[in-house]
Amino acid sequence: MGQLSSPEKKKLDAVLLSSVSQAKSWAQTLPLTNMGEVTRVLYQSLVAINQHPLAPSVRIDITEVILPYVNMALDNLDRHFSTRAFPLPERSQKVFDLKQALQLELAGSYQLAALDMLTRGSINQKRLTIAIGRAIKYMGRTLVNSYSVYVKSKRNIWHDVHHLYLLACENKIQDKTIPKSVDGESDSFTIEAYYKLFNLVALGVPNSLRQGEADRVEKFFSSVVNSVAILTDADLISGDYAHIALLNSDEPAALMPVSEVLNSATSRIFDVSKVEDILRDFITITQDASFGLHDDQPMLNRGLAQRLLTRLTKSSSRKNKRFDREETAGVVMRMTDVVAVVAATNQVDEDEEDASSAEDNLYEKMALGESPSSPWVDIEVGSSLEECDAEIKPWFIDNSSSKGYGLRQKVVEQSAARVGELIAIKDPADDSDHWQIAVIRWMDFYRDKGLCFGSELLSPKGVTVTATEVTNRKVTQRLPVKGLQLPIVQEMRDEPALIFPGHIFKVEDVLTVELAGNKIQSIQITKIDECLGSFAYCEYITLDQTEDTPEQESDFSSLWDVL
């Protein structure tokens, strides 16, 4: 008896949908238990629709029929998408590309209908509101998706968003609420609300946000978007800076000096003063809150709120001259590895001192006619660094300044690089042979050259430090905890600072710490910077200082045997 085989699944063909009734019948046949197949035919059918002439009202109605299924496909793609590593793994990159393409085809269908309706002059305000509103929404979603993986958005997307908003203003529908779709998915937003939302996300400088924060920032701005007003008169601006969008550009709104703002029919000024007040209030009420959280804005924490407020109120123009470089630096990422290489370097320095001392003894013995033995028998200079388990990766130095480095992947592969990550850099031009301590400030990914990031230099060197005890309270964290001490550096830091893993210590904690060289101190933390990186950057004062130094001998007893 032959082996039974299951019938082969018949692939569903993409079709050119030319009527609403056809679209409804076709949608009923979609195999919703096979979302891969559903996604394929939806994408191919949207491509076909966008390449075929249809009456604007028919195009909108057909797209509305398949919209719920496209939303299902987009949600399913999210389940197969991982952002745990950058650059994205190959599978996640393909999922990302497909999601972007599907959203842009969907937005393109609505955009074509809106432009065609306005060209023909047969305007239906409800359908025009749907077409422009949904086009901006799904174009905006592709922008946020790009921001979340540090990819530059495609050309002309911002140009199209600005143009669609301008068309809505010209037809006086920008303040009309976009009707809900068939599946009921809607934020009850107006066209202007979506336009403000995506510009606000861009004002948060997404490539400087940490992993996962782009979506949280979008949710925050969604909750406060009605607090933002759009002005058309530059004379209404208060303050030295303004948030301006140019409707004839391919760029989002940006912070610029008021002196550069000109009254123009193609410019829009965002009044975000109420949002700034909301952020300031959140920062105040979370001052003593655990992890800086509060129910008023569950998508925020105190550090993120502080960084957003800084982005909205301060210009980040570069003040230091950068020099182009064509060298390769060694880079170590992750705090544990950074501490390890610094500790190994500190050990090498100590070993070199021991070797130097042994060499002096060798010369003395030779001068006295004694039989010398090699001073390097028991001392291996540099062995500590070679035995260090930290992963050191080569990165190209694109440029550098007194404040930091612009680095680019030498080998395009998945990296531990993250915005806010503590890193150590070995600059080949630095004769001191120290590991420089820095933090990643922003990241961008380019398919032709890999991951690039800008780092801010915190210190030209560091010393390992170990917190062995918290004397003023009980902590749940198991001690000891290893970190770094950054020394005083002229024009960079007037007092030494400590770096520890985040969310362990608090301001006013009294710690017993052990510095490299077994120097023990009792210190009190006076300030913790929550914005600098995904670690605790602590200012402190020394309460007492104890050095393990031998007592001075009162006689010459140790000298007799030598003589």
VOGU-3710 file (C-alpha; in Angstrom, 3 decimals, decimal comma):
1> mgqlsspekk> 0,000/0,000/0,000  1,508/3,321/-1,073  2,288/6,058/1,461  -0,430/8,684/1,696  0,665/12,235/0,897  -1,087/15,449/1,795  -2,365/17,437/-1,158  -0,035/20,258/-2,213  -1,258/23,670/-1,133  -2,310/25,720/-4,114
11> kldavllssv> -0,717/29,136/-4,196  -3,108/32,054/-4,366  -2,536/34,329/-7,341  -2,224/38,080/-6,987  -4,957/39,824/-8,938  -5,617/43,256/-10,326  -8,531/44,525/-8,262  -10,623/46,867/-10,363  -13,892/47,065/-8,412  -15,009/47,137/-4,798
21> sqakswaqtl> -17,173/44,026/-5,167  -14,242/42,121/-6,672  -11,994/43,269/-3,829  -14,488/42,091/-1,198  -14,907/38,678/-2,826  -11,151/38,252/-3,255  -10,460/39,259/0,347  -12,799/36,512/1,585  -10,609/33,904/-0,107  -7,368/34,947/1,619
31> pltnmgevtr> -5,877/31,979/3,548  -5,508/33,701/6,926  -3,913/30,593/8,442  -0,962/31,122/6,076  0,144/34,719/6,686  3,212/34,349/4,516  1,015/33,669/1,499  -1,412/36,441/2,500  1,449/38,944/2,757  2,787/37,952/-0,668
41> vlyqslvain> -0,503/38,366/-2,534  -1,375/41,588/-0,693  1,953/43,136/-1,634  1,779/41,992/-5,258  -1,852/43,108/-5,596  -1,040/46,571/-4,197  1,817/46,886/-6,685  -0,599/45,981/-9,495  -3,229/48,461/-8,258  -0,664/51,269/-8,125
51> qhplapsvri> 0,406/50,579/-11,703  -3,120/50,567/-13,091  -5,344/53,627/-13,704  -8,441/53,667/-11,484  -10,987/56,321/-10,583  -9,887/58,002/-7,302  -13,019/56,977/-5,397  -12,700/53,360/-6,586  -8,994/53,246/-5,669  -9,731/54,553/-2,165
61> ditevilpyv> -12,643/52,129/-1,611  -10,638/49,122/-2,831  -7,692/50,062/-0,606  -10,071/50,446/2,347  -11,349/46,894/1,742  -7,884/45,324/1,901  -6,533/47,684/4,617  -7,508/45,406/7,579  -5,666/42,484/5,957  -2,590/44,617/5,335
71> nmaldnldrh> -2,622/45,618/9,019  -2,778/41,920/9,949  0,186/41,199/7,681  2,180/44,086/9,202  1,474/42,828/12,733  2,573/39,342/11,730  5,825/40,675/10,262  6,583/42,291/13,614  6,549/38,839/15,219  9,382/37,757/12,926
81> fstrafplpe> 11,433/40,909/13,409  14,290/41,174/15,899  16,331/44,264/16,769  18,599/42,635/19,315  21,674/43,206/17,143  22,890/45,858/14,692  23,362/45,664/11,799  20,228/43,550/11,562  20,625/39,801/11,010  19,881/38,762/7,410
91> rsqkvfdlkq> 16,410/37,391/8,205  15,383/40,476/10,185  16,716/42,729/7,422  14,507/40,977/4,871  11,470/41,227/7,164  12,212/44,932/7,674  12,539/45,531/3,914  9,255/43,717/3,221  7,397/45,653/5,915  8,691/48,962/4,560
101> alqlelagsy> 7,785/48,021/0,994  4,267/46,889/1,989  3,592/50,103/3,921  4,890/52,297/1,117  2,727/50,526/-1,483  -0,286/50,983/0,812  0,517/54,668/1,363  1,197/55,046/-2,363  -2,297/53,837/-3,251  -3,887/56,493/-1,021
111> qlaaldmltr> -1,470/59,150/-2,311  -2,285/58,372/-5,941  -6,003/58,632/-5,204  -5,586/62,010/-3,448  -3,476/63,522/-6,227  -5,775/62,159/-8,932  -8,859/63,520/-7,163  -7,330/66,995/-6,868  -6,137/66,924/-10,490  -9,563/65,970/-11,819
121> gsinqkrlti> -11,316/68,506/-9,622  -13,987/66,037/-8,444  -13,297/66,404/-4,732  -15,111/64,411/-2,081  -13,923/65,831/1,256  -14,478/62,616/3,229  -12,566/60,491/0,728  -9,842/63,137/0,382  -9,447/63,200/4,178  -9,124/59,403/4,200
131> aigraikymg> -6,631/59,383/1,320  -4,309/62,110/2,654  -4,648/61,004/6,288  -3,815/57,349/5,648  -1,009/58,214/3,206  0,696/60,407/5,829  0,086/57,803/8,560  1,724/54,902/6,709  4,534/57,016/5,274  5,170/58,188/8,830
141> rtlvnsysvy> 5,235/54,606/10,054  8,014/53,792/7,572  9,968/56,758/8,945  9,620/55,555/12,552  10,588/52,023/11,495  13,751/53,406/9,870  14,556/55,449/12,973  14,206/52,364/15,199  17,013/50,538/13,338  19,229/53,612/12,722
151> vkskrniwhd> 18,637/53,575/8,947  18,361/56,760/6,897  14,824/57,139/5,527  14,299/56,774/1,788  14,507/59,854/-0,373  11,337/61,877/-1,033  9,276/60,410/1,829  9,477/63,629/3,849  8,900/65,623/0,662  5,673/63,667/0,046
161> vhhlyllace> 4,533/64,043/3,679  5,026/67,827/3,527  3,285/68,053/0,152  0,262/66,046/1,293  -0,079/68,190/4,417  0,106/71,352/2,309  -2,648/69,985/0,032  -4,787/69,284/3,103  -4,285/72,870/4,290  -5,176/74,259/0,882
171> nkiqdktipk> -8,416/72,248/0,944  -9,052/73,142/4,627  -9,303/69,538/5,808  -6,158/69,369/7,964  -8,242/69,621/11,167  -10,801/66,969/10,154  -10,659/63,642/11,997  -9,722/60,756/9,728  -12,643/58,248/9,570  -12,049/54,828/11,103
181> svdgesdsft> -11,160/51,928/8,861  -13,352/48,844/8,467  -11,458/46,987/11,220  -11,931/49,936/13,594  -8,205/50,641/13,843  -7,869/54,382/14,312  -6,282/56,836/16,717  -8,997/59,446/16,119  -6,259/61,642/14,706  -6,590/64,512/12,291
191> ieayyklfnl> -4,289/64,930/9,297  -2,472/67,710/11,148  -2,069/65,520/14,244  -0,233/62,842/12,243  1,856/65,512/10,561  2,839/66,980/13,932  3,482/63,536/15,428  6,086/62,387/12,916  7,855/65,758/12,948  7,992/65,609/16,746
201> valgvpnslr> 9,598/62,163/16,625  12,210/63,564/14,228  12,856/66,481/16,590  13,829/63,891/19,210  16,916/63,130/17,027  16,153/59,394/16,644  19,686/58,260/15,794  20,725/59,406/19,283  17,981/57,369/20,994  18,805/54,077/22,663
211> qgeadrvekf> 17,568/50,717/21,499  13,753/50,516/21,619  13,274/54,180/22,497  12,001/55,356/19,082  8,677/53,536/19,581  8,396/54,851/23,156  9,048/58,402/21,970  6,341/58,020/19,323  3,868/56,837/21,977  4,735/59,780/24,223
221> fssvvnsvai> 4,294/62,349/21,459  1,026/60,642/20,436  -0,304/61,316/23,934  0,638/65,022/23,884  0,320/65,866/20,174  -2,767/68,034/20,775  -0,636/70,260/23,037  1,427/71,323/20,013  0,312/74,273/17,913  1,444/75,062/14,369
231> ltdadlisgd> 2,236/78,714/13,677  2,688/80,426/10,332  4,062/83,781/11,580  7,698/83,949/12,720  6,873/87,029/14,826  4,939/84,797/17,236  8,084/82,876/18,234  9,350/83,397/21,787  12,939/82,454/22,610  16,162/82,152/20,632
241> yahiallnsd> 15,302/78,923/18,793  12,310/77,642/16,861  11,177/74,267/15,507  10,658/74,769/11,774  9,472/72,527/8,945  9,990/73,611/5,338  7,208/72,186/3,186  9,275/72,294/-0,005  12,107/70,186/1,457  12,839/66,499/1,970
251> epaalmpvse> 13,749/66,987/5,631  11,676/66,905/8,832  11,258/69,813/11,237  14,485/70,959/12,858  15,637/73,298/15,606  17,104/76,500/14,193  17,944/80,015/15,430  15,044/82,465/15,236  17,314/84,861/13,371  17,334/82,412/10,424
261> vlnsatsrif> 13,546/82,000/10,281  11,727/83,786/7,464  7,984/84,190/7,031  7,023/81,926/4,143  3,934/80,167/2,846  5,967/76,952/2,764  7,209/77,026/6,374  5,495/75,805/9,534  6,581/76,617/13,083  5,874/74,102/15,853
271> dvskvedilr> 5,057/75,575/19,265  6,192/72,788/21,612  6,310/74,884/24,801  3,513/72,863/26,454  5,317/69,615/25,692  8,470/71,036/27,257  6,442/71,881/30,390  5,067/68,317/30,507  8,613/66,933/30,324  9,849/69,291/33,053
281> dfititqdas> 6,972/68,255/35,333  7,718/64,570/34,682  11,403/65,077/35,527  10,411/66,780/38,807  7,920/64,147/39,980  10,273/61,240/39,167  13,255/62,665/41,024  13,006/60,018/43,760  10,971/57,411/41,848  12,273/53,894/41,317
291> fglhddqpml> 13,976/53,710/37,896  12,601/57,223/37,173  9,147/55,873/36,216  5,633/57,294/36,731  2,132/56,227/35,708  1,425/59,611/34,085  3,725/58,738/31,175  4,474/54,987/31,395  6,425/55,053/28,126  9,027/57,447/29,605
301> nrglaqrllt> 11,679/57,258/32,269  13,445/60,206/33,841  16,617/59,852/31,778  14,726/59,683/28,483  12,589/62,694/29,473  15,724/64,709/30,259  17,310/63,809/26,925  14,129/64,675/25,000  13,901/68,032/26,747  17,528/68,743/25,842
311> rltksssrkn> 16,877/67,890/22,185  13,850/70,198/22,066  15,540/73,159/23,737  19,240/73,109/22,867  21,110/73,178/19,581  23,600/70,339/19,123  25,858/72,037/16,579  29,472/70,900/16,675  31,897/73,346/18,265  35,110/71,343/17,854
321> krfdreetag> 37,048/70,979/14,652  37,096/67,447/13,309  40,028/65,935/11,440  39,570/63,269/8,775  41,479/60,077/9,539  42,286/56,848/7,691  43,468/54,659/10,540  42,156/51,637/12,391  41,436/51,682/16,118  40,872/48,812/18,512
331> vvmrmtdvva> 37,427/49,122/20,119  36,014/47,289/23,127  32,303/47,403/23,922  30,170/46,391/26,912  31,062/47,687/30,338  32,409/44,373/31,677  34,872/44,117/28,775  35,876/47,780/29,077  36,661/47,289/32,779  38,595/44,118/31,913
341> vvaatnqvde> 40,909/45,756/29,328  41,501/48,760/31,577  42,364/46,400/34,449  44,731/44,454/32,196  46,416/47,680/31,061  46,765/48,811/34,669  48,366/45,443/35,451  50,783/45,809/32,531  51,824/49,220/33,873  52,487/47,681/37,303
351> deedassaed> 54,405/44,776/35,725  56,568/47,216/33,759  57,391/49,035/36,992  58,319/45,700/38,606  60,476/44,820/35,590  62,230/48,182/35,752  62,972/47,641/39,432  64,279/44,133/38,748  66,498/45,491/35,989  68,037/47,993/38,425
361> nlyekmalge> 68,759/45,149/40,872  70,402/43,185/38,053  72,857/45,983/37,321  73,662/46,344/41,032  74,393/42,609/41,348  76,625/42,687/38,269  78,490/45,685/39,661  79,094/43,775/42,890  80,309/40,706/41,007  77,349/38,536/42,011
371> spsspwvdie> 75,766/35,919/39,720  72,806/37,560/38,044  69,533/35,877/37,080  67,132/37,277/34,499  64,701/39,769/36,010  62,055/38,597/33,516  61,962/34,969/34,657  58,920/35,550/36,865  57,580/38,733/35,262  55,841/38,666/31,869
381> vgssleecda> 55,252/42,214/30,718  52,047/42,465/28,657  50,812/38,968/29,508  47,860/40,377/31,455  46,444/42,082/28,363  46,989/39,013/26,182  45,120/36,831/28,691  42,178/39,271/28,901  38,951/37,730/27,570  37,550/41,062/26,323
391> eikpwfidns> 36,635/41,128/22,624  38,647/43,750/20,727  37,281/44,692/17,293  38,937/46,798/14,546  36,991/49,932/13,504  37,976/52,569/10,953  38,509/56,075/12,337  36,630/58,344/9,911  37,367/61,486/11,919  38,310/62,672/15,377
401> sskgyglrqk> 38,375/65,800/17,496  39,325/66,738/21,022  35,829/65,645/22,091  35,433/62,293/20,380  35,605/59,985/17,373  33,577/59,096/14,287  34,005/55,345/13,763  32,946/52,926/11,006  32,898/49,150/10,878  35,948/47,566/9,296
411> vveqsaarvg> 34,106/44,253/9,012  30,346/44,560/8,394  28,925/42,136/10,933  26,592/42,126/13,914  28,013/44,374/16,588  27,546/45,059/20,279  27,415/48,798/19,491  24,455/50,577/21,117  23,677/54,235/21,687  24,594/54,955/25,307
421> eliaikdpad> 27,081/52,070/25,453  30,390/52,552/27,293  33,362/51,770/25,042  37,155/51,767/25,185  39,205/52,977/22,194  42,876/52,278/21,472  43,934/55,099/19,144  47,072/54,182/17,130  48,133/57,842/17,240  48,093/57,881/21,055
431> dsdhwqiavi> 51,619/57,197/22,327  50,447/56,733/25,915  49,131/53,233/25,094  46,080/53,870/27,303  42,531/52,822/26,474  40,449/55,968/26,033  37,007/55,820/27,649  34,049/57,032/25,577  30,283/56,658/25,130  28,367/56,102/21,867
441> rwmdfyrdkg> 26,227/59,176/21,149  24,554/58,283/17,825  24,468/55,511/15,240  23,651/55,253/11,531  23,634/52,158/9,328  24,507/52,295/5,621  24,266/49,173/3,488  27,320/50,125/1,463  29,646/50,803/4,390  28,084/49,241/7,490
451> lcfgsellsp> 27,439/50,669/10,927  28,826/54,095/11,821  28,709/55,833/15,183  29,847/58,985/16,902  31,411/58,704/20,343  31,993/61,322/23,019  35,306/61,077/24,823  34,896/60,846/28,602  38,539/60,411/29,552  41,911/59,676/27,914
461> kgvtvtatev> 42,353/56,874/30,447  40,665/55,125/33,346  41,490/53,173/36,479  39,551/50,183/37,737  37,551/50,594/40,928  35,621/48,071/43,004  32,729/48,983/45,316  32,939/46,469/48,158  30,334/47,869/50,563  27,422/50,316/50,865
471> tnrkvtqrlp> 27,535/51,487/54,474  24,413/53,678/54,726  21,757/51,183/53,502  21,120/47,633/52,403  21,288/46,931/48,679  19,854/43,966/46,802  22,754/43,909/44,353  25,431/41,406/45,232  28,734/43,105/45,984  31,499/43,722/45,003
481> vkglqlpivq> 30,662/45,729/41,864  33,417/46,663/39,434  33,619/49,995/37,612  35,994/52,736/36,529  37,445/55,881/38,022  38,021/58,699/35,521  40,789/61,088/36,609  40,813/64,884/36,554  41,394/66,123/32,989  42,037/69,775/32,212
491> emrdepalif> 39,170/71,382/30,229  37,173/68,143/30,504  36,617/67,329/34,174  37,628/69,324/37,262  37,034/66,426/39,663  37,432/62,658/39,282  34,283/60,642/38,523  33,157/57,042/38,899  31,343/54,827/36,406  29,296/51,878/37,656
501> pghifkvedv> 26,483/49,768/36,158  23,181/51,676/36,271  20,373/51,451/38,839  22,474/50,045/41,691  23,610/53,065/43,676  21,772/56,242/44,670  22,745/59,819/45,415  24,058/60,114/49,023  25,147/56,461/49,125  28,342/55,974/51,119
511> ltvelagnki> 30,607/53,373/49,508  33,786/51,638/50,439  35,790/51,392/47,239  39,063/49,799/46,312  41,101/51,457/43,584  43,761/49,808/41,455  46,814/49,394/43,643  44,750/48,367/46,685  44,051/51,921/47,756  40,877/51,890/49,869
521> qsiqitkide> 38,610/54,923/50,213  35,260/55,790/51,740  33,322/57,995/49,330  29,847/59,502/49,086  28,000/59,855/45,775  26,800/63,442/45,301  25,305/63,249/41,788  24,400/60,627/39,191  24,114/61,666/35,536  21,153/59,792/33,991
531> clgsfaycey> 21,614/61,142/30,458  25,235/60,392/29,615  24,844/56,676/28,899  23,308/53,376/29,950  25,457/53,392/33,071  25,784/55,466/36,248  28,205/58,383/35,889  28,808/59,432/39,501  30,292/62,541/41,023  31,528/61,982/44,583
541> itldqtedtp> 33,417/63,299/47,576  36,041/61,451/49,594  35,101/61,015/53,256  38,413/59,542/54,398  41,446/58,060/52,779  43,388/55,036/53,886  46,477/53,853/52,071  48,086/50,479/52,626  51,557/51,902/53,305  53,983/50,277/55,755
551> eqesdfsslw> 54,842/52,139/58,915  58,195/53,891/59,031  60,844/51,883/60,822  62,167/53,524/64,003  65,572/51,849/63,850  67,991/50,241/61,429  67,221/46,608/62,314  66,401/45,583/58,740  69,744/46,884/57,516  72,052/44,710/59,650
561> dvl> 71,606/41,470/57,674  72,141/43,249/54,371  75,393/44,744/55,559
//
